[in-house]
Amino acid sequence: MDLETLLSYEWGAMLPEFIILGVATLLSLIDLFMGKGKSRKPLAWLGIAGIILAIISLVSMTGTGVTSILFDTFRLDSFAIAFKLILLLGSLMVLLMAMDYEPKGGFGNRGEFYYLFLTGLLGAMIMSSSGDLITIFVGLELLSISSYILAGLRKNNQLSNESAMKYVINGSISTAILLFGMSYVYGLTGTTNLREILGLLGHLNSNNSIYIIGIALFMIFIGISFKLATAPFHMWAPDVYQGAPTPVAAFLSVVSKTAGFIILIRLIITIFVSVPSGDAEVPSFIYQVKDYIGFFAAVTMIVGNTVALRQRNVKRLLAYSSIAHAGYLLVAFATLSYFMFSAVWFYLLAYLFMNIGVFAILQVISSKSDSNDISQFAGLYKRSPVTAISLAILILSLAGIPGTAGFIGKMNIFLGAFMTQPAHYVLAGIMIATTVVSYFYYFGIFTQMFFRPAADQSEVKLPLGVLLVVIISVVGTIALGIFPSIAFDFLTTIEHFGDFIQ
């Protein structure tokens, strides 16, 4: 590639990524030359400023049309803008709560946390804009390797070490399986570009080729399922959430999960939607296998919600809750309704607000005792009524109670199950039943907050960063619950999701 070609690219399309990369590099250099005894909190404010700049630059790009650079390996389209916004907002909130994270035994090198966190975010953003199997894989590894290190950042904590080890092992296995599936796709088409693959796979006419593409889909779906923590590939999640520092667990539950659904859409929808099924009555191969995705969705909802009933450790409870929510989202993929993209996007946005808010309050409640037992919430209403009511609103949203963002998110997916022919009555029924089951463990926290006496009567004070996160979370949860059109109107301003395969 000569200099003239290099300069001809519209590098402005990568401005948000360049900002995050520049800030991460700057933070690593400052951390290197700072004295050992100096506070690293100012680094967090630099990171927050960088993310806000990236959000502003991203929003300014809305409505500019599709921009493709570097031989179509990087694309800025409506899909990328919409999902990057969720990634950046989630990262901003996690960084705010991380500033005040002071666990017993220390947090390790806080400077490392900030720039590794930003590199993980950068990997997720690259995945959002990927137009090629190689850039998807590079983005995935950048996110994964940063997350492995972040999970084990409390070097003197045994649970944190165990968490990092399990995450590395399971993550490596899933990456190998995913790569194996990608290699079949490359072997059949001879290209790694997603749009070229889309065109070539549409002309498959041999049963042997369709059989091989079926194996590829199976391997890719399993590899991504590990990342999403959907059953039966979820076993790592409770242990990793429990051992990882609380801000890292929040990052994994929201930002990392969003990234997982991004590659699920980029790979499954882009690659396999054009593959013929070999059956004249079924329009596409992906329609032929969607019942299997529905089976995974049902198992994930049942396992996540029923096992959560037995959890007393709130981090493990939130891990199983996260598994259950992944199951709800898979329902949208199983039904392939007309507004699947917008339903998934809205649900992930709502999940961002309600889940990070709960993690932020949990971080403060558990910091004194270094315990995440549910009894730590006992008497919270008497100790700090505003905090208890805020937590109650967020939990009601996770449970899907009307008037909250969580209700609208579930309702969109639920209605989507009836919009296709044939309608998915069984899947919708399982979704309702498991949602009712989730009330028991969510309302267990309610019982502790409002009806159990507190062992410690001292007031719970939220530090500035956590307070900001809780305010944003509660306002976002109520606003999207009462006026969901705010989010959907934003989607209309960035055209439509269909341009990511144009």
N, C-alpha and C positions, 0 to 999 in steps of 0.2 A: 504494500500500500504506500503510494507516494504522498508527499506533504500536501499537494493540491487536493487530492481526494480526501485526505484527513480533514482539511480545513473546510471542505464543502459540506460536511455534515452539520445538521442543526443541533449543535451541542446543548442549546438551551433546553431541549426536551429532557435533558438529564440534570437540570439545575437542582431539583430537590436532592438527588443522590449526591451531587458534588458538594452541596452544603453539608450534608451529614458526614460525608467522607472527610471534608476539610476540618469540621469540628472534632471528629474522632481523632484525626492526626494531631491537631492542635492540643487536645486534652492529653494525649499520650506523651507529647513533648513536655508540656507543663508539669505533668506528674513525674516525669523522669528527673527534671531539674529542681523540683520542690524539695525542701528539707523533709526529713522523715517525720518530724514532730508537727509539721504544719497541717492545719485542717484542710480537708479536700472538698468541703462544702461549696466553695466558690466554683469548683469544676462543674458541679451540678447545674448551677445557674447558667454557665456557658453552654452546657448541653441543652438546657431548656430553651435558651435563646436560639440555638441552632435549629431545634425542632420547630419553633414558632416561625422562623424564617423559611424553613422548608415548606410549612403549611401555607404560608402566604404565597410563595412562588408557585406551589401546586394549584392553589385556588385560582391564581391569575391565569393559569393555562386552560381553564375550562372553556369549552366551546371553540377550541382552536383546530379541531379536526384531528385526524390520525397522523402522527409523525413517526416515521420509521427510519432508524439509522443503523449503522454498522451491519449492513447487509441483512436488514430485517431481524437482527437478533435482539434489538431493543425497540420496543414500541410504546409510544405514549398515546393511549386511546381512552375512551370513556371508562372502560373496565379498570384500567390501571389507575386512573385518577380517583375513582370512587373507592377502590379498596386501599389505595395508599393513604387516603384521608383517614380511614379507620386505623391503619397501622401507626400513623403519626400521632393521632389523638391518644391512642392507647399508650404509646411510648411516652408521650408527654406526661400523662397522669402517673405512670409507673415511676418515672424519674422524680416527680414531685414527692411521691410517698417514700421513695428510696432515700431522699435527703435526711429524713428523720428516723431512719431505721437504726436502732441502737440495741441489738440483742445482747443478752448476757454472753460473755466470752468474746465479744467483739465481732466485727464484720470482715476482718481481713483487710486487704488493701482496697480502700474505697475508690481510689483513683482508677484502679484496674476495672472496677465495676462500670464506671461511667463510659469509658471508651470501648470496652467490650460490648456493652449494651448497645451502643450506637452502631457498632459493626454488625451486630445481630439484626438490628433494624434495617441497616443497609441491605443485607442479604434478602430480607423479606420484601423490600421495595423492588429489588432487582427481579425477584420472582414475579411480582405484579406486572412488570413490563416485559417479561420474557416472550420472545417470539421464536425461541429455539430451544431444543432439548438441552444444549450445552449450557446456555445462560440460566436455564431453570436449575440445572444441577449445581452450577457454581453458586447461585444465590442460596440454594438449599443448604449447601455445605457451609457457607459463610454464616448463615443463621444457626445451623446445628452446632458447629464447633464453638461458636461464641456461647451458646446456651449450655453446652456441656461444662465449660469452665465456670460460667456464672453459677450453675447449680452447686458446684463444689467450692465456692469462694470462702465459706467459713472453714478454713483449713483445720482448725482445732476442734471442730464439731464432728463427731462420728457419723451422725445421721446425714450431715451434708456430704461427707465423703462417700457414704454408701449411695446417696442420691446420685452423685455425679457418676460413680462407677456404673450403676444400673442404667443410667441414661445413655452413657457412652456405648455400652454393650448393645442395648436394644436399638439405639439410634443407628449404630453401624450395621446391624443386621437388616434393619428396614431399608437403609440406603442401598445395601447390596441387592436386595430383592427388587427395589425400584429400578436400579440401574440395569438389572438383568432383563426386566420387562422392556425398558427403553431400547436395549440392544436388539431385541426381536423386531421392534418397530423400525429401527435403522436398517436391520438386515433385509427387511421386506421392501423398503423404499429407497435406500441408498442416500438418504438425506436426513439432516437433523432439524431442518427448518419446519416449523409447525404448519405454516400455510401450504408449503409444498407437500408435506405429508398428507394434509387434508385432501389435496387434489389427487394424489397418487392412490391413496387407500380407497377413494371413491370408485376406482376402476377395478377393484379386486373381483375376479369372477371364478376363481378356483376354490373348491371346498377346502383344499389343503391350506391355502393362504388364509382363508377365514378361520380355520382351526388354529393356525399359528397366531393370528391377531387376537383370538380368544385367550390364548395363553398369555400373551403380552398384556392384555387388559387385566387378567387375573393377577399377574405379578405386580403391575403398577398399582392396582387398587389395594393390594395387601401392603405394599410399601408405604403408600400414603395413609392407610388405616393406622399403621403404627404411629405416624406423626400426629394423626387426629385423636389418637387414643380411643378408637372405637372397638367394641367387643368383636371378637375375642382377642384383640391385640392391645388391650388396655392395661395389662397387668403392671406395667412400669409406672403408670401415672400416680397412683396414691403414694407410693414410696418416694418418688421424686418430689412431688408437691410437699410431702411432709418434711423431707430433709432439706430442701432448697430454702435459701433465704426468702422471706415472705414477698419482697418485691419481685424476685425472680419467678416465684410460683405464679404471681399475678401476670407477669410477662408471658409465661408459658401458656397460661389458661386463656389469654385473650390474643396477644399479638402472634404468638407461634401458631395457635389454632387457626387464626384468620389466614395466616400464610399457607397452612395445610389445605384449607378450602380453596385458596387461590389456585394452587397447582392442581387440585382436583378438577376445577373448572377448566383451567388452561389445557390440561392433558386429556382428561376424559371427554369433555365436550368437544374440544377442538379436533382431537385426533380421531376419535371413534364415531363421531356423529355421522360421518360420510360413508362409513364402512357398510356395504350392503349386507343384509341379513341372510340372503339365500332363500328367503321365504317371501313370496309375492305379496302376502297380506301384511307383512311387517315392514315399515318404511326404512328402518335402519338397525344395524347390529346393536346399538346402544339401547334401542327400545326392546330388543329381544332379551337383553340381560337385566333390564331394570328391576325385574322381580327379585333377582338375587341381591341387588342393592337394597331393596325393600326388606329382605330377610335380615341383612346386616343392621339396618336401621332399627328393626323391631327388637332384635337381640340386644343391641346397644342401649336402647331405652329401658328395656326390662332389667338388664344387669346393672346399669348405672343407678337406677332409682331404687331397686330392691336392696342392693348391697349397701347403699348409703344409709339405709334405715338402722344398721348396726353400728355406725361410726360415732364415736364420742370425740375423736380428734377432729376439730373443725377443718383443718387443712385437708385431711383425708376425705372428709364429708364433701368439701368443695371440689375435690378431685373427682369423686364419683358423680357429683352434680354436673361437672364439666363433661364427663363421659355421656351422661344422659342428654345434655344439650347438643352434643355432637350427633346423637341419635335423632333428635328432632330435626336437625339440619339435613341429615341424610334422607329424611322423608321427602324433602323438596327434590333431591336428586333422583329418588326412586319414582316420583310421580312425573317429573319432567313437564311441569305445567308451563303455561305461557309466560307467567311472570316469576319464574323460578329465580332468575338472577336478582331481581329487586327484592324478592322475599328473603333470600339468603343474605343479601347486603344489609337489609334493615335489621334482620335478626342479629347479625354480628355486631352492628352498631349498638343495638339495645343491650346486648350481652356485655359489650365493653363497659358501658356506664354502670350497670347493676353489679357486675362481678368485681371490677376493680375497686368500687366503693366498699364492698364487703371486705375485701382483702385489706384495704387501708385501715378500716376500723379494727379488724382482727390484729393487724400489726401493732396497734397501740395497746389493745387489751392484753395481748399475750407478752408484751415486751418485758414487763416487770418480773413475771414468774418464769419466762421462757417455756411456758406450757400453752398448748393449743387445745386443751380439754374444753369441752362445751361448758363446763361449770364456771369457767372464767367469765362467762357472760351473765352469771347469776346477779340479780339485783341491779343490772345496768340502768334500768329506768329511774331508780331512786338515786343512783350515783350521778347520772348525767342524762336527764330526760331528752334533751335535744339529740344527743348521739344515739340514744336508744330508738327514738322515733325515726331518725334518718336510716338506721340499720333496718328497721321494720319495713320502711318503704322499699328499700333495695331487695329485701328478702321476698316481699310480696311480688315484686317484679320477676324475680327468679322463679317464683311459683306460678306465675302467669295469671295473677289476679287482675280483673278489669280496672282500667284507669292508669295502668302502668305500661311502659314500653314492652315489657316481656309478654304481656297479654296480646298486644298488637302483633308482635313477632310470631307468636305461636298461632294466632288466628290466621295470619297470611298463609302460613305453611299448611294449616288445617284445611282452609278453603281450597288451596291448591290441590289437595288430594282428591277433591270432588270435581275439579275442572277438566280432568282428562277422561277419556273413554277407553276402557272401563274405569269407573271411579274406584278409588282405593279405600273401601269401607273398613277392611280389616286393619290396615295400617293406621287409619284415622282413629279407629276404636282403641288400638293399643296406645296411641298417643294420648288419648283422653284418660285411659285407665292409669297409665304410668304418671301422668301429670297429677292425678288425684293421690297416688302413692307418695309423690314427692312432697305433698302438703305435710305429711307426718314428720319427716325429718327437718323440713324448713321450720315448721311450727314448734319443733323441739327447742329451737333457739329462742323463739318467742316466749315459750314457757319459762326458760331460764331468765330472760331479761325482765319479764313483767311479774312473774309469780314466785320466784325463788329468792330467798334472802341472800344478801351478799356477805361473803366472809370478810371482804375488805370494803369499808364504807367510804374510802377516799374518792374524791371527784376524779372523773376521767377527763383529762385535758388533751385536746387534739393539737399537735404542733401545726405550724403554719402550712407546711406542704400537705400534710394529711387533711387538714381542714379544707384547703382548696380542692383537693380531690373529692372529698365527700360532698362539698357544695356542687361541684360540676356534675357528679354522679347523680345526686338527687334531682337537681334541676333537669338534667338530660332525661332521666327516667320518667319524671312526671310530664315534661313537655312532649316527649315522643308518645307517651301514653294518651294524652288528651288531644294533641295536635300532630298526629303522625304525618300529616300532609307536609309538614316542614321538611322532613327527610325526603319524601317522594317528590316534592317540588324541586329540591336540589338535584335529584336524579334527572329530572326533565331538562335542567339547564346544561347538563353535560351530554346532551344527545341521548344515545341509547347504547346498551351493552353489546348489541349485535356487531358493532364495528370492530370488535377484537378478533374477528375471523375474516374481516374484509381485506 
